[in-house]
Amino acid sequence: MVLSLVIWLLSFLTLDPISLSVYPTISFAPADLRVTISTPRNNDNISTCLTYDSDIGDAGSSCWEMLGDREPVTKQIWLKGLHRGEYVIRVDLQRHSGKVYSQSRSATIN
């Protein structure tokens, strides 16, 4: 009983320090997607990169340097005028320790 409680509590401490949401996840072309990236303020944060790729060849990326504990917690980016296809949107957070944290989401544009 106690061991399962400890394991359950530890599961909350190992969450990725980055989250990604994409809205809408299903849309009609041409579509605008709102990408929301959240990272806790941390002096160890170096950079964040957002990439997207589709099954029809549309792709793009954007990277920016992080300001450590002065960086905004949430950032929104709009991907505008996307064509029909299946899209994978990915965000990578790099830290000074060399560790990279990643999240990805998918979206369908009909």
C-alpha positions in Angstrom: 0.0 0.0 0.0 2.7 2.5 1.0 4.9 1.5 -1.9 2.1 2.1 -4.4 1.4 5.5 -2.9 5.1 6.5 -3.2 5.2 5.3 -6.8 2.0 7.3 -7.6 3.4 10.5 -6.0 6.8 10.1 -7.8 4.9 9.9 -11.2 4.0 13.5 -10.8 7.6 14.6 -10.3 8.8 13.1 -13.6 6.5 15.1 -15.9 8.1 16.6 -18.9 9.0 20.2 -18.4 7.2 21.1 -21.7 3.7 20.8 -23.0 2.2 21.3 -26.4 -1.4 21.7 -27.6 -2.7 22.2 -31.1 -6.1 23.6 -32.0 -8.1 22.6 -33.9 -6.9 19.0 -34.5 -9.4 18.6 -37.4 -10.1 21.3 -39.9 -10.8 22.2 -43.5 -8.2 23.7 -45.9 -6.9 26.3 -45.9 -6.5 26.0 -42.1 -5.0 28.1 -39.3 -3.6 26.1 -36.4 -3.0 27.6 -32.9 0.0 26.0 -31.3 0.5 26.6 -27.6 3.8 25.7 -25.9 4.2 25.9 -22.1 7.5 25.6 -20.2 8.2 26.3 -16.6 10.7 29.1 -16.0 14.1 27.5 -15.4 17.7 28.8 -15.7 18.7 25.5 -17.4 16.5 26.1 -20.5 18.6 27.0 -23.6 16.3 26.9 -26.6 13.0 25.7 -28.0 12.3 24.5 -31.5 8.9 24.0 -33.2 8.7 21.9 -36.3 5.8 20.7 -38.4 5.7 18.3 -41.3 2.9 16.9 -43.4 2.3 13.9 -45.6 2.1 16.1 -48.7 5.5 17.8 -48.1 4.5 21.0 -46.3 7.0 21.7 -43.6 8.4 24.4 -41.4 10.4 25.2 -38.3 11.2 28.0 -35.9 13.7 28.0 -33.0 14.3 30.6 -30.4 16.7 31.1 -27.5 15.2 30.9 -24.0 15.8 33.5 -21.4 15.9 31.1 -18.4 13.8 32.2 -15.5 12.7 35.4 -17.4 11.1 33.5 -20.3 7.3 33.6 -20.6 5.6 30.4 -19.4 3.3 30.1 -22.4 3.9 31.0 -26.0 1.3 30.8 -28.9 2.3 30.5 -32.5 -0.1 30.4 -35.4 0.5 28.2 -38.4 -1.6 29.9 -41.1 -3.0 28.8 -44.5 -2.1 25.1 -44.2 -3.0 22.8 -47.1 -4.8 19.5 -46.9 -2.9 16.7 -45.2 -1.9 14.9 -42.0 0.4 17.1 -39.9 2.8 16.3 -37.1 3.7 19.2 -34.9 6.7 18.8 -32.6 8.4 21.0 -30.0 11.8 20.3 -28.4 13.2 22.0 -25.3 16.9 21.9 -24.9 18.6 22.3 -21.5 22.2 23.2 -20.5 22.6 19.6 -19.2 22.2 18.4 -22.8 18.8 16.8 -22.1 16.2 17.4 -24.8 12.5 17.2 -23.9 10.0 16.6 -26.7 6.3 16.6 -27.3 4.3 16.0 -30.5 0.7 16.3 -31.6 -1.1 15.6 -34.9 -3.7 17.5 -36.9 -5.8 16.6 -39.9 -6.7 19.1 -42.5 -9.3 18.0 -45.1 
